Amino acid sequence: MQKKIVLLFGGNSEERLVSVASAQNLASQYNFSDFIFQDKAENLYLISKDELFAHKNVFVTEFKPTVKAFAQNLQSAVSFLKDKIVFMGFHGSQ
């Protein structure tokens, strides 16, 4: 059985806008099973690839998910992530 690969991006650093741009680039090159955005407050959102690509002006405008957060932080998302490979798309210090 092949493990699912999740792209985790966003974060609370000042480089979070760059992280969204990188996520768009990575998503266009690789086949991730899931996309998880972490906002500045550390909430996690399971978003679609379409939603990621619909975001424009990534270096200027904050990404705002249209879905509700599924976890309040990475620690509370461990059960969702435990059987997956997580590709960290963060920039800057967290």
N, C-alpha and C positions, 0 to 999 in steps of 0.2 A: 504494500500500500504506500503510495506516494504522499508525503506530508504536504499540507497546505502551507503556502507562504503568504504572510501578511505584511503589508507595508504600513508602518507606523510613522506618522509625520506630524508636524505642527510643533507643539511644545510651548514652553513659557519663556523662552529666551527672546532676545531682540531679533534673532535670526529666523523667527518662525515664518515670516513671509517667504524667505528664501527656501525654507523647507517645503512649502506648498508648491513652489515652482519646481523644485527637485522631484517632488512626488508626481507631478504631471509628466515630467520627462521620464522618470522611471516607469510609470504606468504605460507610457507609449512604447516602451522597449521590452518589458517583461510581463509575464502572465501571473499576476498576484491573485490569490483567491479572495482576499478581503483587503479593504482599505480602512484604516483606523486613524482618525484625526484626534489629536490631543489639543484642547484649547488652552488659553493662558492660565485658567484656573485648574488645569489638569484633568478636566472631564474628558471622557473618551466617547467618540461617536463612530459608529459603523456606517460608513457612507458608500455610495455607489461610485463606480468609475465615471459614470456620466456626470454625477454631481461634481466630482473633482475636476473634470474637464470643462464643465460649464463655468467655473470660476475664472473671471478675467481680471486683468490688472493686478496680477499676483504680487508684484513688488510694492503696490500702493494700498490695496484694499485687503482688509482682514477677511479670511475665509470664515463663513458663518454656515454651519451645517443646517440642513432643513429637517433633520431628524432629532429625536431626543437622545440625550446621552445614555449609554448603556452601562457605564461605570464611572465612578467618581475619581478614580486614579488608576495607575497601572497595577497596584497591589490588588485592588478589587476586581481586576480583569484577568487575574491569573487563571481562573478556571476556564475562561474562554480561550486563552492563549496557550495553555499547557501542552496541547498536542500539535502545535503549529510552529513553523520556523518564522521568527519575527525579524524582518529587515528594518533596521532603524534608519529612518530618513530625517533625523533631527539635525539641526545646524546650531552652532554656538554652544554655550554651556547650559546645562539643564540644572 
